[in-house]
Amino acid sequence: MQWLGFWGGCVSPKLVLAHGAGAPMDSEFMNAIAERMGDAGVEVVRFEFDYMAKRREDGTRRPPDRMPKLVARFEDVIAEAGPPSELVIGGKSMGGRIASMIADQAGVAGLLCLGYPFHPPGKPERLRTDHLEGLETPALIVQGTRDPFGNRTEVPGYSLSASIELAWIEDGDHSFKPRKKSGRSLAQNLDEAARAALAFIRRLG
């Protein structure tokens, strides 16, 4: 399940993406990102946390599992996906947050967070950044400039590891959707996010 060629004959990392808290692995956002990365030749693996898989079975909405269970599920997926050194892990919002908590210990090649939930909306004092201060894994956080979970005014003031790069999506919300008055489209912003992710993965090679 590895592929050759894009990295000049080297085996490329596989991109393992987890969904956000409220939408499944085949949400419009996840499909859009996976399709763009796949079109560029990146192998993308998506999976669901247990609570979301159960919702798919019976249609009952459930809150996310507790953190230890979410972490354990992601670790199991990493173990099945291949050598950690050939993996880039990450995800949308909560999925990226879980990935960021295990990246160093897992020994993966890189971390990709799409809309990181730096804090709950309207509660900027409740930061979720402690573990990001000492992160050693090369990381890219792609963030909308007006994301209510952490916008371009707030995030530069956070204490983040030097291993973390930020790519800002102009006028994007938590799913990179811009306002009509911005003159930008969602497709443009998703394209921009995918280009940033692809450039990051290339640099890891």
C-alpha positions, 0 to 999 in steps of 0.5 A: 500500500506504499507508492513510489515516484512522487518522492523521486523513487523514495517511499512516501509517507501515508497520510492517516486522517481522523475526523472531527467530533461531530462528522464522520470520516466521509463528511464533505470536508474529509472527502474534499481533502482526501480527494485533493491529496489523492489526486496529487498521489498521496495515499490517504487512510481514513478511519472512525473513532468507535462512537462515530462507527456506532452512530453509523450503525444505528443512527444515534448521535453520541458525544465523542468517547473519553480521551483515553479511548480516542487515543487508543483507537488512533494508536491501533490505526497507526499500528495497522497502517505501517511503519510509523516513520512512513506515516503522517498522521492528523485530522480535522479538528478533534482528530488532529488534536488527538494525533498531536497528542500521540505523534511524538510517542508514535514516532511518525514522520509528521503531523497535519492538523486541519482546523486545530481546536486551540480553545472552545468557541467563545472561551479563549482562556481554555487553551488546549496547547500545553502539549504543543509547546514541547512537540518534536514531530514536524507539524503543520497546522492549517487554520482559517483566519477567522476560526472560532477555535483559534483565529489569526489574531489569537494564535500567534500569541500562543507558545508553540513548538518551533517544530510547528508551522502554520498555514493560514486560509484567508477568511476561512472558518473552522472548515475553511469556508469563507464569507461571500463578501470575501470574494473567495470560494470554499473550493479555493480555500480547500485547494489552498489547504491541500496545497499547503498540506502537500508542500509540507509532506514533500518537505518531509521527504 
